[in-house]
Amino acid sequence: MGFEMTSLHHGDKMYAGQIVTYVVKPILGIPLNWCTEITHVQEPDYFVDEQRFGPYTFWHHQHKLKAIENGVLMEDIVHYKLPLGFIGGWVNSFMVIHQLEEIFEFRRMKLIEVFGEYKS
């Protein structure tokens, strides 16, 4: 998707009210600006980002973290809606849902690369 963060660094800690901007290229490499706000931070349990403008009509993403034996369990809860009604639903079913799965799989593999694979 050509996902590139463009916002400036805001320090070492995430905080409610933090604005994060990106450029994404979800269709044919055409760049779209995307802006999210970190609306909730409850260290070390979760944080939430919500779209302020971008490709979705609605975007709410909870990042849940839970300490477990020998590691951390990360769970994402994403609610979103695409614009254009029926057409957006059709685009979601054949493209967007697969792109989101690829993004989260890429992140999962990157976390394994950086921190190692979880051993139960």
DSSP file (Angstrom, degrees, kcal/mol; ACC not computed):
  #  RESIDUE AA STRUCTURE BP1 BP2  ACC     N-H-->O    O-->H-N    N-H-->O    O-->H-N    TCO  KAPPA ALPHA  PHI   PSI    X-CA   Y-CA   Z-CA
    1    1 A M              0   0    0      0, 0.0    24,-4.1     0, 0.0     3,-0.2   0.000 360.0 360.0 360.0  -1.2    0.0    0.0    0.0
    2    2 A G        -     0   0    0     22,-0.2     2,-0.5     1,-0.2    21,-0.1   0.910 360.0-171.4  62.5  41.3    3.0    2.3    0.0
    3    3 A F        +     0   0    0     21,-0.1     2,-0.4    22,-0.1    21,-0.2  -0.563  10.2 170.6 -74.2 112.9    2.3    3.2    3.7
    4    4 A E  E     -A   23   0A   0     19,-2.5    19,-2.4    -2,-0.5     2,-0.3  -0.982  29.5-137.4-132.1 122.5    4.6    6.1    4.7
    5    5 A M  E     +A   22   0A   0     -2,-0.4    17,-0.3    17,-0.2    15,-0.0  -0.614  24.6 173.5 -75.6 132.4    4.4    8.1    8.0
    6    6 A T        +     0   0    0     15,-3.0    16,-0.2    -2,-0.3    -1,-0.1   0.481  38.0 108.6-118.7  -7.5    4.8   11.8    7.3
    7    7 A S  S    S-     0   0    0     14,-1.4     2,-0.1     1,-0.1    13,-0.1  -0.325  72.4-104.7 -74.0 157.4    4.2   13.4   10.7
    8    8 A L        -     0   0    0      1,-0.1     2,-0.2     2,-0.0    -1,-0.1  -0.387  43.4 -89.3 -76.4 156.7    6.9   15.0   12.7
    9    9 A H        -     0   0    0      1,-0.1    -1,-0.1    -2,-0.1     3,-0.1  -0.463  34.8-167.7 -67.7 135.2    8.3   13.2   15.8
   10   10 A H        -     0   0    0      1,-0.5     3,-0.3    -2,-0.2     2,-0.2  -0.038  50.8 -80.7-116.1  29.3    6.4   14.2   19.0
   11   11 A G        -     0   0    0      1,-0.2    -1,-0.5     3,-0.0     0, 0.0  -0.500  60.6 -60.2 101.0-173.7    8.8   12.8   21.6
   12   12 A D  S    S+     0   0    0     -2,-0.2     2,-0.4    -3,-0.1    -1,-0.2   0.613 110.6  63.0 -89.0 -13.7    9.3    9.4   23.1
   13   13 A K  S    S-     0   0    0     -3,-0.3     2,-0.2     0, 0.0    -3,-0.0  -0.910  76.0-127.1-119.3 142.0    5.8    8.8   24.4
   14   14 A M        -     0   0    0     -2,-0.4     2,-0.3     4,-0.0    -2,-0.1  -0.541  34.0-174.7 -76.5 148.4    2.5    8.5   22.7
   15   15 A Y    >   -     0   0    0     -2,-0.2     3,-2.0    25,-0.0    23,-0.2  -0.993  33.2 -92.4-147.0 152.5   -0.2   10.8   24.1
   16   16 A A  T 3  S+     0   0    0     -2,-0.3    23,-0.2     1,-0.3     3,-0.1  -0.438 114.1  32.1 -62.2 134.2   -3.9   11.5   23.6
   17   17 A G  T 3  S+     0   0    0     21,-3.7    -1,-0.3     1,-0.3     2,-0.2   0.263  83.5 142.3  98.0  -9.4   -4.4   14.2   21.1
   18   18 A Q    <   -     0   0    0     -3,-2.0    20,-2.9    20,-0.5     2,-0.5  -0.454  42.4-144.1 -67.3 133.2   -1.3   13.2   19.1
   19   19 A I  E     - B   0  37A   0     18,-0.2     2,-0.4    -2,-0.2    18,-0.2  -0.861  15.1-171.1-101.7 131.4   -1.8   13.7   15.4
   20   20 A V  E     - B   0  36A   0     16,-3.0    16,-3.0    -2,-0.5     2,-0.3  -0.989   4.5-164.4-124.8 126.6   -0.1   11.1   13.0
   21   21 A T  E     + B   0  35A   0     -2,-0.4   -15,-3.0    14,-0.2   -14,-1.4  -0.849  10.1 173.9-115.0 150.6   -0.1   11.7    9.3
   22   22 A Y  E     -AB   5  34A   0     12,-2.7    12,-2.3    -2,-0.3     2,-0.4  -0.914  28.6-134.6-141.5 163.2    0.6    9.2    6.5
   23   23 A V  E     -AB   4  33A   0    -19,-2.4   -19,-2.5    -2,-0.3     2,-0.3  -1.000  29.6-175.5-118.3 128.3    0.6    8.9    2.7
   24   24 A V  E     - B   0  32A   0      8,-2.6     8,-2.8    -2,-0.4   -22,-0.2  -0.900  19.7-160.0-120.7 152.6   -1.0    5.6    1.5
   25   25 A K  E     +     0   0A   0    -24,-4.1     4,-0.5    -2,-0.3   -22,-0.1  -0.614  27.9 154.5-130.2  72.3   -1.2    4.3   -2.0
   26   26 A P  E     +     0   0A   0      0, 0.0     2,-0.5     0, 0.0    -1,-0.1   0.751  63.4  42.8 -76.4 -23.9   -4.1    1.8   -1.9
   27   27 A I  E >  S- B   0  30A   0      3,-0.5     3,-2.3   -26,-0.1     0, 0.0  -0.966 130.1 -28.8-132.2 118.6   -5.1    1.9   -5.6
   28   28 A L  T 3  S-     0   0    0     -2,-0.5    -1,-0.1     1,-0.3    -3,-0.0   0.728 110.9 -68.3  54.5  27.4   -2.8    2.0   -8.6
   29   29 A G  T 3  S+     0   0    0     -4,-0.5    -1,-0.3     1,-0.2    -4,-0.0   0.631  89.3 152.4  71.8  12.6   -0.1    3.7   -6.6
   30   30 A I  E <   -B   27   0A   0     -3,-2.3    -3,-0.5     1,-0.1    -1,-0.2  -0.668  44.9-125.3 -79.2 121.0   -2.2    6.9   -6.3
   31   31 A P  E     -     0   0A   0      0, 0.0     2,-0.4     0, 0.0    -6,-0.2  -0.447  28.6-175.4 -73.9 136.9   -1.1    8.7   -3.1
   32   32 A L  E     -B   24   0A   0     -8,-2.8    -8,-2.6    -2,-0.2     2,-0.3  -0.989  23.2-126.4-126.5 138.5   -3.8    9.7   -0.5
   33   33 A N  E     -B   23   0A   0     -2,-0.4     2,-0.4   -10,-0.2   -10,-0.2  -0.654  26.6-171.3 -82.5 140.9   -3.2   11.7    2.6
   34   34 A W  E     -B   22   0A   0    -12,-2.3   -12,-2.7    -2,-0.3     2,-0.4  -1.000   5.2-171.4-136.1 132.4   -4.4   10.1    5.8
   35   35 A C  E     +BC  21  53A   0     18,-3.2    17,-3.5    -2,-0.4    18,-1.5  -0.988   6.2 178.9-128.0 126.0   -4.5   11.7    9.2
   36   36 A T  E     -BC  20  51A   0    -16,-3.0   -16,-3.0    -2,-0.4     2,-0.4  -0.885  16.1-145.2-121.5 157.5   -5.3    9.9   12.5
   37   37 A E  E     -BC  19  50A   0     13,-2.9    13,-2.3    -2,-0.3     2,-0.8  -0.977  18.0-129.4-119.7 134.6   -5.5   11.1   16.1
   38   38 A I  E     + C   0  49A   0    -20,-2.9   -21,-3.7    -2,-0.4   -20,-0.5  -0.750  34.5 174.1 -77.3 112.3   -4.4    9.1   19.1
   39   39 A T  E     +     0   0A   0      9,-2.0     2,-0.4    -2,-0.8    -1,-0.2   0.738  58.4  26.0 -98.5 -25.2   -7.6    9.5   21.2
   40   40 A H  E     + C   0  48A   0      8,-1.0     8,-2.2   -25,-0.1     2,-0.4  -1.000  54.9 179.7-141.0 137.6   -6.9    7.3   24.2
   41   41 A V  E     + C   0  47A   0     -2,-0.4     2,-0.4     6,-0.2     6,-0.2  -0.956   5.9 169.9-137.0 119.3   -3.7    6.0   25.8
   42   42 A Q  E >>  - C   0  46A   0      4,-2.9     4,-2.1    -2,-0.4     3,-1.9  -0.792  40.7-118.8-127.7  87.6   -3.9    3.7   28.8
   43   43 A E  T 34 S+     0   0    0     -2,-0.4    -2,-0.1     1,-0.3     4,-0.0  -0.455  86.1   3.4 -68.8 139.9   -0.3    2.4   29.4
   44   44 A P  T 34 S+     0   0    0      0, 0.0    -1,-0.3     0, 0.0     3,-0.1  -0.879 128.3  55.8 -98.4  22.1    0.5   -0.4   29.2
   45   45 A D  T <4 S-     0   0    0     -3,-1.9    20,-3.5     1,-0.2     2,-0.3   0.877 106.0 -30.5 -89.3 -40.9   -2.9   -1.8   28.2
   46   46 A Y  E  <  -CD  42  64A   0     -4,-2.1    -4,-2.9    18,-0.2     2,-0.3  -0.993  38.0-155.7-166.5 165.4   -4.1   -0.1   25.0
   47   47 A F  E     -CD  41  63A   0     16,-1.5    16,-3.0    -2,-0.3     2,-0.4  -0.966  15.6-145.6-148.4 159.9   -4.2    2.9   22.8
   48   48 A V  E     -CD  40  62A   0     -8,-2.2    -9,-2.0    -2,-0.3    -8,-1.0  -0.978   6.7-166.2-129.3 134.6   -6.8    4.0   20.2
   49   49 A D  E     -CD  38  61A   0     12,-2.3    12,-2.7    -2,-0.4     2,-0.4  -0.971   7.5-171.1-118.6 142.2   -6.3    5.8   16.9
   50   50 A E  E     -CD  37  60A   0    -13,-2.3   -13,-2.9    -2,-0.4    10,-0.2  -0.984  27.4-110.7-130.0 139.7   -9.2    7.4   14.9
   51   51 A Q  E     -C   36   0A   0      8,-1.6   -15,-0.3    -2,-0.4     8,-0.2  -0.456  25.8-179.4 -69.4 137.4   -9.2    8.9   11.5
   52   52 A R  E    S-     0   0A   0    -17,-3.5     2,-0.3     1,-0.5   -16,-0.2   0.729  76.6 -10.8-102.4 -38.5   -9.6   12.6   11.2
   53   53 A F  E    S+C   35   0A   0    -18,-1.5   -18,-3.2     0, 0.0    -1,-0.5  -0.961  92.5  84.8-154.0 152.8   -9.4   12.7    7.4
   54   54 A G  S    S-     0   0    0     -2,-0.3   -20,-0.2   -20,-0.2   -21,-0.1  -0.996  84.2 -30.6 153.5-157.1   -8.4   10.1    4.8
   55   55 A P  S    S+     0   0    0      0, 0.0     2,-0.3     0, 0.0   -21,-0.1   0.616 107.3  72.1 -76.1 -13.1   -9.7    7.2    2.7
   56   56 A Y        -     0   0    0     26,-0.1    26,-0.2     1,-0.1    -2,-0.2  -0.696  66.6-145.1-103.1 153.9  -12.3    5.9    5.2
   57   57 A T  S    S+     0   0    0     24,-2.7     2,-0.3     1,-0.3    25,-0.2   0.824  97.1   9.8 -74.6 -35.5  -15.7    7.3    6.1
   58   58 A F  E     + E   0  81A   0     23,-1.7    23,-2.2    -3,-0.1    -1,-0.3  -0.994  66.7 174.7-146.3 137.5  -15.0    5.9    9.6
   59   59 A W  E     + E   0  80A   0     -2,-0.3    -8,-1.6    -8,-0.2     2,-0.4  -0.932   5.4 165.4-147.3 121.0  -11.9    4.4   11.2
   60   60 A H  E     -DE  50  79A   0     19,-2.6    19,-2.8    -2,-0.3     2,-0.5  -0.969  11.6-176.9-137.4 118.5  -11.5    3.4   14.9
   61   61 A H  E     -DE  49  78A   0    -12,-2.7   -12,-2.3    -2,-0.4     2,-0.5  -0.953   8.8-164.8-128.3 113.1   -8.5    1.2   15.8
   62   62 A Q  E     -DE  48  77A   0     15,-3.1    15,-2.4    -2,-0.5     2,-0.6  -0.833   4.3-160.9 -95.1 131.0   -7.9   -0.2   19.2
   63   63 A H  E     -DE  47  76A   0    -16,-3.0   -16,-1.5    -2,-0.5     2,-0.4  -0.941  14.5-167.7-109.9 106.6   -4.4   -1.6   19.9
   64   64 A K  E     -DE  46  75A   0     11,-3.4    11,-2.7    -2,-0.6     2,-0.4  -0.823   4.5-170.8-102.4 135.9   -4.7   -3.9   23.0
   65   65 A L  E     + E   0  74A   0    -20,-3.5     2,-0.4    -2,-0.4     9,-0.2  -0.974   4.9 179.9-126.6 137.7   -1.6   -5.2   24.8
   66   66 A K  E     - E   0  73A   0      7,-2.1     7,-3.2    -2,-0.4     2,-0.3  -0.975  27.1-127.3-142.2 124.7   -1.5   -7.8   27.5
   67   67 A A  E     + E   0  72A   0     -2,-0.4     2,-0.3     5,-0.2     5,-0.2  -0.532  36.9 172.6 -68.5 129.9    1.6   -9.1   29.4
   68   68 A I  E >   - E   0  71A   0      3,-2.3     3,-2.1    -2,-0.3     2,-0.1  -0.853  46.5 -65.6-130.0 168.4    1.7  -12.9   29.2
   69   69 A E  T 3  S-     0   0    0     -2,-0.3     3,-0.1     1,-0.3    -1,-0.0  -0.357 121.4  -0.4 -57.6 127.0    4.3  -15.4   30.3
   70   70 A N  T 3  S+     0   0    0      1,-0.1    49,-0.3    -2,-0.1     2,-0.3   0.668 134.1   1.9  67.8  20.6    7.4  -15.0   28.1
   71   71 A G  E <  S-E   68   0A   0     -3,-2.1    -3,-2.3    47,-0.1     2,-0.4  -0.994  80.3 -72.9 170.5-162.0    5.9  -12.1   26.0
   72   72 A V  E     -E   67   0A   0     -2,-0.3     2,-0.5    -5,-0.2    -5,-0.2  -1.000  29.8-140.7-133.8 131.4    3.2   -9.7   25.2
   73   73 A L  E     -E   66   0A   0     -7,-3.2    -7,-2.1    -2,-0.4     2,-0.5  -0.826  19.2-162.8 -91.6 127.6   -0.1  -10.5   23.4
   74   74 A M  E     -E   65   0A   0     -2,-0.5     2,-0.4    -9,-0.2    -9,-0.2  -0.949   9.0-179.0-114.6 130.1   -1.1   -7.9   20.9
   75   75 A E  E     -E   64   0A   0    -11,-2.7   -11,-3.4    -2,-0.5     2,-0.4  -0.992  11.5-155.5-129.3 136.0   -4.7   -7.7   19.7
   76   76 A D  E     -E   63   0A   0     -2,-0.4     2,-0.5   -13,-0.2   -13,-0.2  -0.924   5.2-170.5-109.9 133.9   -6.1   -5.2   17.1
   77   77 A I  E     -E   62   0A   0    -15,-2.4   -15,-3.1    -2,-0.4     2,-0.5  -0.977  14.5-177.1-121.6 115.6   -9.8   -4.3   17.0
   78   78 A V  E     -E   61   0A   0     -2,-0.5     2,-0.4   -17,-0.2   -17,-0.2  -0.953  13.3-178.1-121.1 127.6  -10.6   -2.3   13.9
   79   79 A H  E     +E   60   0A   0    -19,-2.8   -19,-2.6    -2,-0.5     2,-0.3  -0.991  21.9 154.9-118.1 130.7  -14.0   -0.8   13.0
   80   80 A Y  E     -E   59   0A   0     -2,-0.4     2,-0.4   -21,-0.2   -21,-0.2  -0.982  27.6-158.2-151.7 161.5  -14.1    1.0    9.7
   81   81 A K  E     -E   58   0A   0    -23,-2.2   -24,-2.7    -2,-0.3   -23,-1.7  -0.994  15.6-140.9-142.1 137.4  -16.5    2.1    6.9
   82   82 A L        -     0   0    0     -2,-0.4     3,-0.3   -26,-0.2   -26,-0.1  -0.638  24.4-113.4 -92.6 155.0  -15.7    3.0    3.3
   83   83 A P  S    S+     0   0    0      0, 0.0    -1,-0.1     0, 0.0     5,-0.1  -0.199  87.4  56.4 -73.7 175.9  -17.4    5.8    1.4
   84   84 A L  S >> S-     0   0    0      3,-0.1     3,-1.6     4,-0.1     4,-0.6   0.653  87.4-127.2  76.1  21.9  -19.7    5.3   -1.6
   85   85 A G  H 3> S+     0   0    0     -3,-0.3     4,-2.2     1,-0.3     5,-0.2  -0.140  89.1  12.5  53.0-122.1  -22.2    3.0    0.0
   86   86 A F  H 3> S+     0   0    0      1,-0.2     4,-2.2     2,-0.2    -1,-0.3   0.872 131.4  52.2 -57.9 -40.7  -22.7   -0.2   -2.1
   87   87 A I  H <> S+     0   0    0     -3,-1.6     4,-2.8     1,-0.2    -1,-0.2   0.916 108.7  50.6 -64.1 -42.8  -19.7    0.5   -4.2
   88   88 A G  H  X S+     0   0    0     -4,-0.6     4,-2.4     1,-0.2    -1,-0.2   0.892 109.7  51.1 -61.2 -39.7  -17.5    0.9   -1.1
   89   89 A G  H  X S+     0   0    0     -4,-2.2     4,-2.1     2,-0.2    -2,-0.2   0.893 111.0  48.0 -63.0 -40.1  -18.9   -2.4    0.3
   90   90 A W  H  X S+     0   0    0     -4,-2.2     4,-1.6     2,-0.2    -2,-0.2   0.925 112.0  48.5 -66.3 -45.4  -18.0   -4.1   -3.0
   91   91 A V  H  X>S+     0   0    0     -4,-2.8     4,-2.1     1,-0.2     5,-1.5   0.885 110.4  53.6 -62.3 -38.5  -14.5   -2.6   -3.0
   92   92 A N  I  <>S+     0   0    0     -4,-2.4     5,-2.1     3,-0.2     6,-0.4   0.938 107.2  50.4 -59.7 -47.4  -14.1   -3.7    0.6
   93   93 A S  I  <5S+     0   0    0     -4,-2.1    -1,-0.2     1,-0.2    -2,-0.2   0.815 121.3  31.0 -67.2 -30.7  -14.9   -7.3   -0.1
   94   94 A F  I  <5S+     0   0    0     -4,-1.6    -1,-0.2    -5,-0.1    -2,-0.2   0.643 138.6   2.4-103.0 -13.5  -12.5   -7.7   -3.0
   95   95 A M  I  X5S+     0   0    0     -4,-2.1     4,-2.2    -5,-0.2     3,-0.3   0.643 116.5  53.7-135.0 -57.9   -9.7   -5.4   -2.1
   96   96 A V  I  ><S+     0   0    0     -5,-1.5     4,-2.7     1,-0.3     5,-0.2   0.901 107.0  51.7 -62.5 -46.5   -9.6   -3.4    1.2
   97   97 A I  H  ><S+     0   0    0     -5,-2.1     4,-1.9     1,-0.2    -1,-0.3   0.874 112.4  48.1 -59.4 -35.9  -10.2   -6.3    3.6
   98   98 A H  H  > S+     0   0    0     -6,-0.4     4,-2.2    -3,-0.3    -1,-0.2   0.874 109.6  52.3 -71.5 -37.6   -7.3   -8.2    2.0
   99   99 A Q  H  X S+     0   0    0     -4,-2.2     4,-2.3     2,-0.2    -2,-0.2   0.916 109.6  49.3 -63.6 -41.9   -5.0   -5.1    2.1
  100  100 A L  H  X S+     0   0    0     -4,-2.7     4,-2.4     1,-0.2     5,-0.2   0.913 109.5  51.6 -63.9 -41.5   -5.7   -4.7    5.8
  101  101 A E  H  X S+     0   0    0     -4,-1.9     4,-2.1    -5,-0.2    -1,-0.2   0.906 110.3  49.6 -60.3 -40.7   -4.9   -8.4    6.4
  102  102 A E  H  X S+     0   0    0     -4,-2.2     4,-2.5     2,-0.2    -2,-0.2   0.890 109.2  52.0 -64.9 -40.1   -1.6   -7.9    4.5
  103  103 A I  H  X S+     0   0    0     -4,-2.3     4,-2.3     2,-0.2    -2,-0.2   0.939 112.6  44.2 -62.0 -47.6   -0.8   -4.8    6.7
  104  104 A F  H  X S+     0   0    0     -4,-2.4     4,-2.3     1,-0.2    -1,-0.2   0.847 113.3  51.0 -70.0 -32.3   -1.3   -6.7    9.9
  105  105 A E  H  X S+     0   0    0     -4,-2.1     4,-2.3    -5,-0.2    -1,-0.2   0.892 109.2  51.4 -68.8 -38.9    0.5   -9.8    8.7
  106  106 A F  H  X S+     0   0    0     -4,-2.5     4,-2.3     2,-0.2    -2,-0.2   0.928 111.4  47.7 -60.9 -45.2    3.5   -7.5    7.7
  107  107 A R  H  X S+     0   0    0     -4,-2.3     4,-2.6     2,-0.2    -2,-0.2   0.912 110.0  52.6 -63.1 -42.0    3.5   -6.0   11.1
  108  108 A R  H  X S+     0   0    0     -4,-2.3     4,-1.9     1,-0.2    -1,-0.2   0.922 111.6  45.9 -59.0 -44.8    3.3   -9.5   12.7
  109  109 A M  H  X S+     0   0    0     -4,-2.3     4,-2.3     1,-0.2    -1,-0.2   0.873 111.6  51.9 -67.6 -36.9    6.3  -10.6   10.7
  110  110 A K  H  X S+     0   0    0     -4,-2.3     4,-2.3     2,-0.2    -2,-0.2   0.895 108.5  51.2 -66.3 -39.8    8.2   -7.4   11.5
  111  111 A L  H  X>S+     0   0    0     -4,-2.6     4,-3.2     2,-0.2     5,-0.5   0.898 110.5  48.8 -63.6 -40.2    7.6   -7.9   15.2
  112  112 A I  H  X5S+     0   0    0     -4,-1.9     4,-2.1     3,-0.2    -2,-0.2   0.915 110.8  51.5 -63.4 -42.5    8.9  -11.4   15.0
  113  113 A E  H  <5S+     0   0    0     -4,-2.3    -2,-0.2     1,-0.2    -1,-0.2   0.900 119.2  35.4 -60.5 -41.6   12.0  -10.2   13.1
  114  114 A V  H  <5S+     0   0    0     -4,-2.3    -2,-0.2    -5,-0.1    -1,-0.2   0.908 135.1  19.7 -81.2 -43.9   12.7   -7.5   15.8
  115  115 A F  H  <5S-     0   0    0     -4,-3.2    -3,-0.2     1,-0.2    -2,-0.2   0.568 105.5-114.8-107.9 -11.8   11.6   -9.4   19.0
  116  116 A G     << -     0   0    0     -4,-2.1     2,-0.3    -5,-0.5    -1,-0.2  -0.135  42.2 -58.6  93.6 163.4   11.7  -13.0   18.1
  117  117 A E        -     0   0    0      1,-0.1     2,-0.2    -4,-0.1    -5,-0.0  -0.589  58.2-103.6 -84.6 143.2    8.9  -15.6   17.9
  118  118 A Y        -     0   0    0     -2,-0.3     2,-0.5   -46,-0.1    -1,-0.1  -0.437  31.7-161.4 -67.2 132.1    6.8  -16.3   20.9
  119  119 A K              0   0    0    -49,-0.3    -1,-0.0    -2,-0.2     0, 0.0  -0.968 360.0 360.0-116.9 117.4    7.6  -19.6   22.6
  120  120 A S              0   0    0     -2,-0.5    -1,-0.1   -49,-0.0    -2,-0.0   0.487 360.0 360.0 -82.5 360.0    4.9  -20.9   24.9
